[in-house]
Amino acid sequence: MTVREYNKSVRDYGDHVYRFIYRSLKDSGRAADVVQDTYEKLWRSVAEVEYECVKQWLFTTAYNRMIDVIRKDSRLVPVEYYDDSSLYAEENRSDLNEILHKALEKLPPAMRSVILLRDYEGYSYKEIGDITGLTEAQVKINIFRGRAAMRNYLVKTAVWQ
């Protein structure tokens, strides 16, 4: 990859990678750090990475870095048990976008990541598996369960009424 291609990858994919990481971490500073670390790693590997593969390389590297950040944080803060009842609405709201984002935030990080990659970024199941290290079947299961949990949340908020 040339310097020009590296700069083009920053322009073309930087915002997409940041948006993906930010939606998972919910912290703009940490998301920016993860993206910066990812591009620093790309710069160090610029001779080995082909431009045609750079988008998937960026998402895979950023995802792995994000998992490292989450693991580090989990050592500092006790991890809470995932409970479906937390997906039920506390109150009715009329803003569908806000409700969808709230439902997405309540999902465990693994489910949230695969849903974001599939529905927001448009990756195929195979590509998501390559990025996350999951099998294609695990990706499909996580997406199905995440969507089901979000559907339960939406039903409980009575969005349809």
Phi and psi in radians as a Rosetta constraint file:
Dihedral C 1 N 2 CA 2 C 2 CIRCULARHARMONIC -1.564 0.35
Dihedral N 2 CA 2 C 2 N 3 CIRCULARHARMONIC 2.957 0.35
Dihedral C 2 N 3 CA 3 C 3 CIRCULARHARMONIC -1.101 0.35
Dihedral N 3 CA 3 C 3 N 4 CIRCULARHARMONIC -0.672 0.35
Dihedral C 3 N 4 CA 4 C 4 CIRCULARHARMONIC -1.091 0.35
Dihedral N 4 CA 4 C 4 N 5 CIRCULARHARMONIC -0.738 0.35
Dihedral C 4 N 5 CA 5 C 5 CIRCULARHARMONIC -1.183 0.35
Dihedral N 5 CA 5 C 5 N 6 CIRCULARHARMONIC -0.642 0.35
Dihedral C 5 N 6 CA 6 C 6 CIRCULARHARMONIC -1.057 0.35
Dihedral N 6 CA 6 C 6 N 7 CIRCULARHARMONIC -0.852 0.35
Dihedral C 6 N 7 CA 7 C 7 CIRCULARHARMONIC -1.079 0.35
Dihedral N 7 CA 7 C 7 N 8 CIRCULARHARMONIC -0.657 0.35
Dihedral C 7 N 8 CA 8 C 8 CIRCULARHARMONIC -1.134 0.35
Dihedral N 8 CA 8 C 8 N 9 CIRCULARHARMONIC -0.661 0.35
Dihedral C 8 N 9 CA 9 C 9 CIRCULARHARMONIC -1.150 0.35
Dihedral N 9 CA 9 C 9 N 10 CIRCULARHARMONIC -0.606 0.35
Dihedral C 9 N 10 CA 10 C 10 CIRCULARHARMONIC -1.126 0.35
Dihedral N 10 CA 10 C 10 N 11 CIRCULARHARMONIC -0.819 0.35
Dihedral C 10 N 11 CA 11 C 11 CIRCULARHARMONIC -1.139 0.35
Dihedral N 11 CA 11 C 11 N 12 CIRCULARHARMONIC -0.758 0.35
Dihedral C 11 N 12 CA 12 C 12 CIRCULARHARMONIC -1.367 0.35
Dihedral N 12 CA 12 C 12 N 13 CIRCULARHARMONIC -0.626 0.35
Dihedral C 12 N 13 CA 13 C 13 CIRCULARHARMONIC -2.081 0.35
Dihedral N 13 CA 13 C 13 N 14 CIRCULARHARMONIC -0.188 0.35
Dihedral C 13 N 14 CA 14 C 14 CIRCULARHARMONIC -0.991 0.35
Dihedral N 14 CA 14 C 14 N 15 CIRCULARHARMONIC -0.825 0.35
Dihedral C 14 N 15 CA 15 C 15 CIRCULARHARMONIC -1.158 0.35
Dihedral N 15 CA 15 C 15 N 16 CIRCULARHARMONIC -0.658 0.35
Dihedral C 15 N 16 CA 16 C 16 CIRCULARHARMONIC -1.127 0.35
Dihedral N 16 CA 16 C 16 N 17 CIRCULARHARMONIC -0.778 0.35
Dihedral C 16 N 17 CA 17 C 17 CIRCULARHARMONIC -1.135 0.35
Dihedral N 17 CA 17 C 17 N 18 CIRCULARHARMONIC -0.764 0.35
Dihedral C 17 N 18 CA 18 C 18 CIRCULARHARMONIC -1.061 0.35
Dihedral N 18 CA 18 C 18 N 19 CIRCULARHARMONIC -0.815 0.35
Dihedral C 18 N 19 CA 19 C 19 CIRCULARHARMONIC -1.049 0.35
Dihedral N 19 CA 19 C 19 N 20 CIRCULARHARMONIC -0.750 0.35
Dihedral C 19 N 20 CA 20 C 20 CIRCULARHARMONIC -1.078 0.35
Dihedral N 20 CA 20 C 20 N 21 CIRCULARHARMONIC -0.830 0.35
Dihedral C 20 N 21 CA 21 C 21 CIRCULARHARMONIC -1.204 0.35
Dihedral N 21 CA 21 C 21 N 22 CIRCULARHARMONIC -0.707 0.35
Dihedral C 21 N 22 CA 22 C 22 CIRCULARHARMONIC -1.083 0.35
Dihedral N 22 CA 22 C 22 N 23 CIRCULARHARMONIC -0.726 0.35
Dihedral C 22 N 23 CA 23 C 23 CIRCULARHARMONIC -1.128 0.35
Dihedral N 23 CA 23 C 23 N 24 CIRCULARHARMONIC -0.454 0.35
Dihedral C 23 N 24 CA 24 C 24 CIRCULARHARMONIC -1.505 0.35
Dihedral N 24 CA 24 C 24 N 25 CIRCULARHARMONIC -0.719 0.35
Dihedral C 24 N 25 CA 25 C 25 CIRCULARHARMONIC -1.559 0.35
Dihedral N 25 CA 25 C 25 N 26 CIRCULARHARMONIC -0.478 0.35
Dihedral C 25 N 26 CA 26 C 26 CIRCULARHARMONIC 1.057 0.35
Dihedral N 26 CA 26 C 26 N 27 CIRCULARHARMONIC 0.540 0.35
Dihedral C 26 N 27 CA 27 C 27 CIRCULARHARMONIC -2.517 0.35
Dihedral N 27 CA 27 C 27 N 28 CIRCULARHARMONIC 1.938 0.35
Dihedral C 27 N 28 CA 28 C 28 CIRCULARHARMONIC -1.110 0.35
Dihedral N 28 CA 28 C 28 N 29 CIRCULARHARMONIC -0.645 0.35
Dihedral C 28 N 29 CA 29 C 29 CIRCULARHARMONIC -1.149 0.35
Dihedral N 29 CA 29 C 29 N 30 CIRCULARHARMONIC -0.813 0.35
Dihedral C 29 N 30 CA 30 C 30 CIRCULARHARMONIC -1.185 0.35
Dihedral N 30 CA 30 C 30 N 31 CIRCULARHARMONIC -0.638 0.35
Dihedral C 30 N 31 CA 31 C 31 CIRCULARHARMONIC -1.113 0.35
Dihedral N 31 CA 31 C 31 N 32 CIRCULARHARMONIC -0.745 0.35
Dihedral C 31 N 32 CA 32 C 32 CIRCULARHARMONIC -1.102 0.35
Dihedral N 32 CA 32 C 32 N 33 CIRCULARHARMONIC -0.679 0.35
Dihedral C 32 N 33 CA 33 C 33 CIRCULARHARMONIC -1.106 0.35
Dihedral N 33 CA 33 C 33 N 34 CIRCULARHARMONIC -0.729 0.35
Dihedral C 33 N 34 CA 34 C 34 CIRCULARHARMONIC -1.106 0.35
Dihedral N 34 CA 34 C 34 N 35 CIRCULARHARMONIC -0.769 0.35
Dihedral C 34 N 35 CA 35 C 35 CIRCULARHARMONIC -1.131 0.35
Dihedral N 35 CA 35 C 35 N 36 CIRCULARHARMONIC -0.733 0.35
Dihedral C 35 N 36 CA 36 C 36 CIRCULARHARMONIC -1.097 0.35
Dihedral N 36 CA 36 C 36 N 37 CIRCULARHARMONIC -0.760 0.35
Dihedral C 36 N 37 CA 37 C 37 CIRCULARHARMONIC -1.059 0.35
Dihedral N 37 CA 37 C 37 N 38 CIRCULARHARMONIC -0.678 0.35
Dihedral C 37 N 38 CA 38 C 38 CIRCULARHARMONIC -1.118 0.35
Dihedral N 38 CA 38 C 38 N 39 CIRCULARHARMONIC -0.803 0.35
Dihedral C 38 N 39 CA 39 C 39 CIRCULARHARMONIC -1.229 0.35
Dihedral N 39 CA 39 C 39 N 40 CIRCULARHARMONIC -0.530 0.35
Dihedral C 39 N 40 CA 40 C 40 CIRCULARHARMONIC -1.138 0.35
Dihedral N 40 CA 40 C 40 N 41 CIRCULARHARMONIC -0.739 0.35
Dihedral C 40 N 41 CA 41 C 41 CIRCULARHARMONIC -1.131 0.35
Dihedral N 41 CA 41 C 41 N 42 CIRCULARHARMONIC -0.669 0.35
Dihedral C 41 N 42 CA 42 C 42 CIRCULARHARMONIC -1.094 0.35
Dihedral N 42 CA 42 C 42 N 43 CIRCULARHARMONIC -0.721 0.35
Dihedral C 42 N 43 CA 43 C 43 CIRCULARHARMONIC -1.077 0.35
Dihedral N 43 CA 43 C 43 N 44 CIRCULARHARMONIC -0.682 0.35
Dihedral C 43 N 44 CA 44 C 44 CIRCULARHARMONIC -1.207 0.35
Dihedral N 44 CA 44 C 44 N 45 CIRCULARHARMONIC -0.475 0.35
Dihedral C 44 N 45 CA 45 C 45 CIRCULARHARMONIC -1.849 0.35
Dihedral N 45 CA 45 C 45 N 46 CIRCULARHARMONIC 0.313 0.35
Dihedral C 45 N 46 CA 46 C 46 CIRCULARHARMONIC -1.013 0.35
Dihedral N 46 CA 46 C 46 N 47 CIRCULARHARMONIC -0.530 0.35
Dihedral C 46 N 47 CA 47 C 47 CIRCULARHARMONIC -1.319 0.35
Dihedral N 47 CA 47 C 47 N 48 CIRCULARHARMONIC -0.466 0.35
Dihedral C 47 N 48 CA 48 C 48 CIRCULARHARMONIC -1.617 0.35
Dihedral N 48 CA 48 C 48 N 49 CIRCULARHARMONIC -0.382 0.35
Dihedral C 48 N 49 CA 49 C 49 CIRCULARHARMONIC -1.666 0.35
Dihedral N 49 CA 49 C 49 N 50 CIRCULARHARMONIC 2.230 0.35
Dihedral C 49 N 50 CA 50 C 50 CIRCULARHARMONIC -1.455 0.35
Dihedral N 50 CA 50 C 50 N 51 CIRCULARHARMONIC 2.532 0.35
Dihedral C 50 N 51 CA 51 C 51 CIRCULARHARMONIC -1.081 0.35
Dihedral N 51 CA 51 C 51 N 52 CIRCULARHARMONIC -0.568 0.35
Dihedral C 51 N 52 CA 52 C 52 CIRCULARHARMONIC -1.117 0.35
Dihedral N 52 CA 52 C 52 N 53 CIRCULARHARMONIC -0.444 0.35
Dihedral C 52 N 53 CA 53 C 53 CIRCULARHARMONIC -1.813 0.35
Dihedral N 53 CA 53 C 53 N 54 CIRCULARHARMONIC 0.055 0.35
Dihedral C 53 N 54 CA 54 C 54 CIRCULARHARMONIC -1.171 0.35
Dihedral N 54 CA 54 C 54 N 55 CIRCULARHARMONIC -0.623 0.35
Dihedral C 54 N 55 CA 55 C 55 CIRCULARHARMONIC -1.091 0.35
Dihedral N 55 CA 55 C 55 N 56 CIRCULARHARMONIC -0.873 0.35
Dihedral C 55 N 56 CA 56 C 56 CIRCULARHARMONIC -1.145 0.35
Dihedral N 56 CA 56 C 56 N 57 CIRCULARHARMONIC -0.668 0.35
Dihedral C 56 N 57 CA 57 C 57 CIRCULARHARMONIC -1.050 0.35
Dihedral N 57 CA 57 C 57 N 58 CIRCULARHARMONIC -0.769 0.35
Dihedral C 57 N 58 CA 58 C 58 CIRCULARHARMONIC -1.102 0.35
Dihedral N 58 CA 58 C 58 N 59 CIRCULARHARMONIC -0.819 0.35
Dihedral C 58 N 59 CA 59 C 59 CIRCULARHARMONIC -1.138 0.35
Dihedral N 59 CA 59 C 59 N 60 CIRCULARHARMONIC -0.708 0.35
Dihedral C 59 N 60 CA 60 C 60 CIRCULARHARMONIC -1.124 0.35
Dihedral N 60 CA 60 C 60 N 61 CIRCULARHARMONIC -0.817 0.35
Dihedral C 60 N 61 CA 61 C 61 CIRCULARHARMONIC -1.150 0.35
Dihedral N 61 CA 61 C 61 N 62 CIRCULARHARMONIC -0.750 0.35
Dihedral C 61 N 62 CA 62 C 62 CIRCULARHARMONIC -1.128 0.35
Dihedral N 62 CA 62 C 62 N 63 CIRCULARHARMONIC -0.718 0.35
Dihedral C 62 N 63 CA 63 C 63 CIRCULARHARMONIC -1.066 0.35
Dihedral N 63 CA 63 C 63 N 64 CIRCULARHARMONIC -0.821 0.35
Dihedral C 63 N 64 CA 64 C 64 CIRCULARHARMONIC -1.094 0.35
Dihedral N 64 CA 64 C 64 N 65 CIRCULARHARMONIC -0.699 0.35
Dihedral C 64 N 65 CA 65 C 65 CIRCULARHARMONIC -1.138 0.35
Dihedral N 65 CA 65 C 65 N 66 CIRCULARHARMONIC -0.705 0.35
Dihedral C 65 N 66 CA 66 C 66 CIRCULARHARMONIC -1.085 0.35
Dihedral N 66 CA 66 C 66 N 67 CIRCULARHARMONIC -0.732 0.35
Dihedral C 66 N 67 CA 67 C 67 CIRCULARHARMONIC -1.072 0.35
Dihedral N 67 CA 67 C 67 N 68 CIRCULARHARMONIC -0.698 0.35
Dihedral C 67 N 68 CA 68 C 68 CIRCULARHARMONIC -1.052 0.35
Dihedral N 68 CA 68 C 68 N 69 CIRCULARHARMONIC -0.744 0.35
Dihedral C 68 N 69 CA 69 C 69 CIRCULARHARMONIC -1.121 0.35
Dihedral N 69 CA 69 C 69 N 70 CIRCULARHARMONIC -0.763 0.35
Dihedral C 69 N 70 CA 70 C 70 CIRCULARHARMONIC -1.100 0.35
Dihedral N 70 CA 70 C 70 N 71 CIRCULARHARMONIC -0.752 0.35
Dihedral C 70 N 71 CA 71 C 71 CIRCULARHARMONIC -1.096 0.35
Dihedral N 71 CA 71 C 71 N 72 CIRCULARHARMONIC -0.724 0.35
Dihedral C 71 N 72 CA 72 C 72 CIRCULARHARMONIC -1.090 0.35
Dihedral N 72 CA 72 C 72 N 73 CIRCULARHARMONIC -0.755 0.35
Dihedral C 72 N 73 CA 73 C 73 CIRCULARHARMONIC -1.155 0.35
Dihedral N 73 CA 73 C 73 N 74 CIRCULARHARMONIC -0.602 0.35
Dihedral C 73 N 74 CA 74 C 74 CIRCULARHARMONIC -1.189 0.35
Dihedral N 74 CA 74 C 74 N 75 CIRCULARHARMONIC -0.418 0.35
Dihedral C 74 N 75 CA 75 C 75 CIRCULARHARMONIC -1.302 0.35
Dihedral N 75 CA 75 C 75 N 76 CIRCULARHARMONIC -0.476 0.35
Dihedral C 75 N 76 CA 76 C 76 CIRCULARHARMONIC -1.520 0.35
Dihedral N 76 CA 76 C 76 N 77 CIRCULARHARMONIC -0.598 0.35
Dihedral C 76 N 77 CA 77 C 77 CIRCULARHARMONIC -2.106 0.35
Dihedral N 77 CA 77 C 77 N 78 CIRCULARHARMONIC 2.327 0.35
Dihedral C 77 N 78 CA 78 C 78 CIRCULARHARMONIC -1.089 0.35
Dihedral N 78 CA 78 C 78 N 79 CIRCULARHARMONIC 2.422 0.35
Dihedral C 78 N 79 CA 79 C 79 CIRCULARHARMONIC -1.422 0.35
Dihedral N 79 CA 79 C 79 N 80 CIRCULARHARMONIC 2.290 0.35
Dihedral C 79 N 80 CA 80 C 80 CIRCULARHARMONIC -1.479 0.35
Dihedral N 80 CA 80 C 80 N 81 CIRCULARHARMONIC 2.615 0.35
Dihedral C 80 N 81 CA 81 C 81 CIRCULARHARMONIC -1.212 0.35
Dihedral N 81 CA 81 C 81 N 82 CIRCULARHARMONIC 2.356 0.35
Dihedral C 81 N 82 CA 82 C 82 CIRCULARHARMONIC -1.271 0.35
Dihedral N 82 CA 82 C 82 N 83 CIRCULARHARMONIC 2.146 0.35
Dihedral C 82 N 83 CA 83 C 83 CIRCULARHARMONIC -2.241 0.35
Dihedral N 83 CA 83 C 83 N 84 CIRCULARHARMONIC 2.158 0.35
Dihedral C 83 N 84 CA 84 C 84 CIRCULARHARMONIC -1.046 0.35
Dihedral N 84 CA 84 C 84 N 85 CIRCULARHARMONIC -0.506 0.35
Dihedral C 84 N 85 CA 85 C 85 CIRCULARHARMONIC -1.138 0.35
Dihedral N 85 CA 85 C 85 N 86 CIRCULARHARMONIC -0.341 0.35
Dihedral C 85 N 86 CA 86 C 86 CIRCULARHARMONIC -1.247 0.35
Dihedral N 86 CA 86 C 86 N 87 CIRCULARHARMONIC -0.207 0.35
Dihedral C 86 N 87 CA 87 C 87 CIRCULARHARMONIC -1.483 0.35
Dihedral N 87 CA 87 C 87 N 88 CIRCULARHARMONIC -0.090 0.35
Dihedral C 87 N 88 CA 88 C 88 CIRCULARHARMONIC -1.382 0.35
Dihedral N 88 CA 88 C 88 N 89 CIRCULARHARMONIC 2.516 0.35
Dihedral C 88 N 89 CA 89 C 89 CIRCULARHARMONIC -1.237 0.35
Dihedral N 89 CA 89 C 89 N 90 CIRCULARHARMONIC 2.477 0.35
Dihedral C 89 N 90 CA 90 C 90 CIRCULARHARMONIC -1.466 0.35
Dihedral N 90 CA 90 C 90 N 91 CIRCULARHARMONIC -0.535 0.35
Dihedral C 90 N 91 CA 91 C 91 CIRCULARHARMONIC -2.708 0.35
Dihedral N 91 CA 91 C 91 N 92 CIRCULARHARMONIC 2.774 0.35
Dihedral C 91 N 92 CA 92 C 92 CIRCULARHARMONIC -1.374 0.35
Dihedral N 92 CA 92 C 92 N 93 CIRCULARHARMONIC 2.445 0.35
Dihedral C 92 N 93 CA 93 C 93 CIRCULARHARMONIC -2.364 0.35
Dihedral N 93 CA 93 C 93 N 94 CIRCULARHARMONIC 2.646 0.35
Dihedral C 93 N 94 CA 94 C 94 CIRCULARHARMONIC -1.704 0.35
Dihedral N 94 CA 94 C 94 N 95 CIRCULARHARMONIC -0.289 0.35
Dihedral C 94 N 95 CA 95 C 95 CIRCULARHARMONIC -1.465 0.35
Dihedral N 95 CA 95 C 95 N 96 CIRCULARHARMONIC 1.800 0.35
Dihedral C 95 N 96 CA 96 C 96 CIRCULARHARMONIC -1.052 0.35
Dihedral N 96 CA 96 C 96 N 97 CIRCULARHARMONIC -0.745 0.35
Dihedral C 96 N 97 CA 97 C 97 CIRCULARHARMONIC -1.040 0.35
Dihedral N 97 CA 97 C 97 N 98 CIRCULARHARMONIC -0.747 0.35
Dihedral C 97 N 98 CA 98 C 98 CIRCULARHARMONIC -1.140 0.35
Dihedral N 98 CA 98 C 98 N 99 CIRCULARHARMONIC -0.703 0.35
Dihedral C 98 N 99 CA 99 C 99 CIRCULARHARMONIC -1.157 0.35
Dihedral N 99 CA 99 C 99 N 100 CIRCULARHARMONIC -0.734 0.35
Dihedral C 99 N 100 CA 100 C 100 CIRCULARHARMONIC -1.091 0.35
Dihedral N 100 CA 100 C 100 N 101 CIRCULARHARMONIC -0.746 0.35
Dihedral C 100 N 101 CA 101 C 101 CIRCULARHARMONIC -1.165 0.35
Dihedral N 101 CA 101 C 101 N 102 CIRCULARHARMONIC -0.635 0.35
Dihedral C 101 N 102 CA 102 C 102 CIRCULARHARMONIC -1.160 0.35
Dihedral N 102 CA 102 C 102 N 103 CIRCULARHARMONIC -0.722 0.35
Dihedral C 102 N 103 CA 103 C 103 CIRCULARHARMONIC -1.107 0.35
Dihedral N 103 CA 103 C 103 N 104 CIRCULARHARMONIC -0.711 0.35
Dihedral C 103 N 104 CA 104 C 104 CIRCULARHARMONIC -1.116 0.35
Dihedral N 104 CA 104 C 104 N 105 CIRCULARHARMONIC -0.687 0.35
Dihedral C 104 N 105 CA 105 C 105 CIRCULARHARMONIC -1.134 0.35
Dihedral N 105 CA 105 C 105 N 106 CIRCULARHARMONIC -0.490 0.35
Dihedral C 105 N 106 CA 106 C 106 CIRCULARHARMONIC -1.379 0.35
Dihedral N 106 CA 106 C 106 N 107 CIRCULARHARMONIC -0.215 0.35
Dihedral C 106 N 107 CA 107 C 107 CIRCULARHARMONIC -1.295 0.35
Dihedral N 107 CA 107 C 107 N 108 CIRCULARHARMONIC 2.647 0.35
Dihedral C 107 N 108 CA 108 C 108 CIRCULARHARMONIC -1.097 0.35
Dihedral N 108 CA 108 C 108 N 109 CIRCULARHARMONIC 2.670 0.35
Dihedral C 108 N 109 CA 109 C 109 CIRCULARHARMONIC -0.938 0.35
Dihedral N 109 CA 109 C 109 N 110 CIRCULARHARMONIC -0.669 0.35
Dihedral C 109 N 110 CA 110 C 110 CIRCULARHARMONIC -1.132 0.35
Dihedral N 110 CA 110 C 110 N 111 CIRCULARHARMONIC -0.788 0.35
Dihedral C 110 N 111 CA 111 C 111 CIRCULARHARMONIC -1.170 0.35
Dihedral N 111 CA 111 C 111 N 112 CIRCULARHARMONIC -0.744 0.35
Dihedral C 111 N 112 CA 112 C 112 CIRCULARHARMONIC -1.066 0.35
Dihedral N 112 CA 112 C 112 N 113 CIRCULARHARMONIC -0.739 0.35
Dihedral C 112 N 113 CA 113 C 113 CIRCULARHARMONIC -1.105 0.35
Dihedral N 113 CA 113 C 113 N 114 CIRCULARHARMONIC -0.808 0.35
Dihedral C 113 N 114 CA 114 C 114 CIRCULARHARMONIC -1.201 0.35
Dihedral N 114 CA 114 C 114 N 115 CIRCULARHARMONIC -0.609 0.35
Dihedral C 114 N 115 CA 115 C 115 CIRCULARHARMONIC -1.171 0.35
Dihedral N 115 CA 115 C 115 N 116 CIRCULARHARMONIC -0.730 0.35
Dihedral C 115 N 116 CA 116 C 116 CIRCULARHARMONIC -1.098 0.35
Dihedral N 116 CA 116 C 116 N 117 CIRCULARHARMONIC -0.767 0.35
Dihedral C 116 N 117 CA 117 C 117 CIRCULARHARMONIC -1.130 0.35
Dihedral N 117 CA 117 C 117 N 118 CIRCULARHARMONIC -0.673 0.35
Dihedral C 117 N 118 CA 118 C 118 CIRCULARHARMONIC -1.353 0.35
Dihedral N 118 CA 118 C 118 N 119 CIRCULARHARMONIC -0.948 0.35
Dihedral C 118 N 119 CA 119 C 119 CIRCULARHARMONIC -1.510 0.35
Dihedral N 119 CA 119 C 119 N 120 CIRCULARHARMONIC -0.535 0.35
Dihedral C 119 N 120 CA 120 C 120 CIRCULARHARMONIC -1.667 0.35
Dihedral N 120 CA 120 C 120 N 121 CIRCULARHARMONIC -0.675 0.35
Dihedral C 120 N 121 CA 121 C 121 CIRCULARHARMONIC -1.745 0.35
Dihedral N 121 CA 121 C 121 N 122 CIRCULARHARMONIC -0.276 0.35
Dihedral C 121 N 122 CA 122 C 122 CIRCULARHARMONIC 1.374 0.35
Dihedral N 122 CA 122 C 122 N 123 CIRCULARHARMONIC 0.411 0.35
Dihedral C 122 N 123 CA 123 C 123 CIRCULARHARMONIC -1.321 0.35
Dihedral N 123 CA 123 C 123 N 124 CIRCULARHARMONIC 2.667 0.35
Dihedral C 123 N 124 CA 124 C 124 CIRCULARHARMONIC -1.371 0.35
Dihedral N 124 CA 124 C 124 N 125 CIRCULARHARMONIC 2.904 0.35
Dihedral C 124 N 125 CA 125 C 125 CIRCULARHARMONIC -1.038 0.35
Dihedral N 125 CA 125 C 125 N 126 CIRCULARHARMONIC -0.717 0.35
Dihedral C 125 N 126 CA 126 C 126 CIRCULARHARMONIC -1.110 0.35
Dihedral N 126 CA 126 C 126 N 127 CIRCULARHARMONIC -0.779 0.35
Dihedral C 126 N 127 CA 127 C 127 CIRCULARHARMONIC -1.114 0.35
Dihedral N 127 CA 127 C 127 N 128 CIRCULARHARMONIC -0.690 0.35
Dihedral C 127 N 128 CA 128 C 128 CIRCULARHARMONIC -1.111 0.35
Dihedral N 128 CA 128 C 128 N 129 CIRCULARHARMONIC -0.706 0.35
Dihedral C 128 N 129 CA 129 C 129 CIRCULARHARMONIC -1.069 0.35
Dihedral N 129 CA 129 C 129 N 130 CIRCULARHARMONIC -0.719 0.35
Dihedral C 129 N 130 CA 130 C 130 CIRCULARHARMONIC -1.118 0.35
Dihedral N 130 CA 130 C 130 N 131 CIRCULARHARMONIC -0.693 0.35
Dihedral C 130 N 131 CA 131 C 131 CIRCULARHARMONIC -1.229 0.35
Dihedral N 131 CA 131 C 131 N 132 CIRCULARHARMONIC -0.784 0.35
Dihedral C 131 N 132 CA 132 C 132 CIRCULARHARMONIC -1.600 0.35
Dihedral N 132 CA 132 C 132 N 133 CIRCULARHARMONIC -0.260 0.35
Dihedral C 132 N 133 CA 133 C 133 CIRCULARHARMONIC 1.450 0.35
Dihedral N 133 CA 133 C 133 N 134 CIRCULARHARMONIC 0.162 0.35
Dihedral C 133 N 134 CA 134 C 134 CIRCULARHARMONIC -1.601 0.35
Dihedral N 134 CA 134 C 134 N 135 CIRCULARHARMONIC 2.792 0.35
Dihedral C 134 N 135 CA 135 C 135 CIRCULARHARMONIC -1.336 0.35
Dihedral N 135 CA 135 C 135 N 136 CIRCULARHARMONIC 2.840 0.35
Dihedral C 135 N 136 CA 136 C 136 CIRCULARHARMONIC -1.049 0.35
Dihedral N 136 CA 136 C 136 N 137 CIRCULARHARMONIC -0.652 0.35
Dihedral C 136 N 137 CA 137 C 137 CIRCULARHARMONIC -1.137 0.35
Dihedral N 137 CA 137 C 137 N 138 CIRCULARHARMONIC -0.728 0.35
Dihedral C 137 N 138 CA 138 C 138 CIRCULARHARMONIC -1.121 0.35
Dihedral N 138 CA 138 C 138 N 139 CIRCULARHARMONIC -0.661 0.35
Dihedral C 138 N 139 CA 139 C 139 CIRCULARHARMONIC -1.079 0.35
Dihedral N 139 CA 139 C 139 N 140 CIRCULARHARMONIC -0.841 0.35
Dihedral C 139 N 140 CA 140 C 140 CIRCULARHARMONIC -1.066 0.35
Dihedral N 140 CA 140 C 140 N 141 CIRCULARHARMONIC -0.722 0.35
Dihedral C 140 N 141 CA 141 C 141 CIRCULARHARMONIC -1.120 0.35
Dihedral N 141 CA 141 C 141 N 142 CIRCULARHARMONIC -0.801 0.35
Dihedral C 141 N 142 CA 142 C 142 CIRCULARHARMONIC -1.097 0.35
Dihedral N 142 CA 142 C 142 N 143 CIRCULARHARMONIC -0.695 0.35
Dihedral C 142 N 143 CA 143 C 143 CIRCULARHARMONIC -1.156 0.35
Dihedral N 143 CA 143 C 143 N 144 CIRCULARHARMONIC -0.777 0.35
Dihedral C 143 N 144 CA 144 C 144 CIRCULARHARMONIC -1.060 0.35
Dihedral N 144 CA 144 C 144 N 145 CIRCULARHARMONIC -0.842 0.35
Dihedral C 144 N 145 CA 145 C 145 CIRCULARHARMONIC -1.168 0.35
Dihedral N 145 CA 145 C 145 N 146 CIRCULARHARMONIC -0.672 0.35
Dihedral C 145 N 146 CA 146 C 146 CIRCULARHARMONIC -1.136 0.35
Dihedral N 146 CA 146 C 146 N 147 CIRCULARHARMONIC -0.759 0.35
Dihedral C 146 N 147 CA 147 C 147 CIRCULARHARMONIC -1.145 0.35
Dihedral N 147 CA 147 C 147 N 148 CIRCULARHARMONIC -0.658 0.35
Dihedral C 147 N 148 CA 148 C 148 CIRCULARHARMONIC -1.116 0.35
Dihedral N 148 CA 148 C 148 N 149 CIRCULARHARMONIC -0.747 0.35
Dihedral C 148 N 149 CA 149 C 149 CIRCULARHARMONIC -1.115 0.35
Dihedral N 149 CA 149 C 149 N 150 CIRCULARHARMONIC -0.715 0.35
Dihedral C 149 N 150 CA 150 C 150 CIRCULARHARMONIC -1.141 0.35
Dihedral N 150 CA 150 C 150 N 151 CIRCULARHARMONIC -0.703 0.35
Dihedral C 150 N 151 CA 151 C 151 CIRCULARHARMONIC -1.063 0.35
Dihedral N 151 CA 151 C 151 N 152 CIRCULARHARMONIC -0.771 0.35
Dihedral C 151 N 152 CA 152 C 152 CIRCULARHARMONIC -1.033 0.35
Dihedral N 152 CA 152 C 152 N 153 CIRCULARHARMONIC -0.739 0.35
Dihedral C 152 N 153 CA 153 C 153 CIRCULARHARMONIC -1.081 0.35
Dihedral N 153 CA 153 C 153 N 154 CIRCULARHARMONIC -0.787 0.35
Dihedral C 153 N 154 CA 154 C 154 CIRCULARHARMONIC -1.141 0.35
Dihedral N 154 CA 154 C 154 N 155 CIRCULARHARMONIC -0.667 0.35
Dihedral C 154 N 155 CA 155 C 155 CIRCULARHARMONIC -1.121 0.35
Dihedral N 155 CA 155 C 155 N 156 CIRCULARHARMONIC -0.741 0.35
Dihedral C 155 N 156 CA 156 C 156 CIRCULARHARMONIC -1.187 0.35
Dihedral N 156 CA 156 C 156 N 157 CIRCULARHARMONIC -0.471 0.35
Dihedral C 156 N 157 CA 157 C 157 CIRCULARHARMONIC -1.472 0.35
Dihedral N 157 CA 157 C 157 N 158 CIRCULARHARMONIC -0.112 0.35
Dihedral C 157 N 158 CA 158 C 158 CIRCULARHARMONIC 1.002 0.35
Dihedral N 158 CA 158 C 158 N 159 CIRCULARHARMONIC 0.801 0.35
Dihedral C 158 N 159 CA 159 C 159 CIRCULARHARMONIC -1.102 0.35
Dihedral N 159 CA 159 C 159 N 160 CIRCULARHARMONIC -0.549 0.35
Dihedral C 159 N 160 CA 160 C 160 CIRCULARHARMONIC -1.344 0.35
Dihedral N 160 CA 160 C 160 N 161 CIRCULARHARMONIC -0.161 0.35
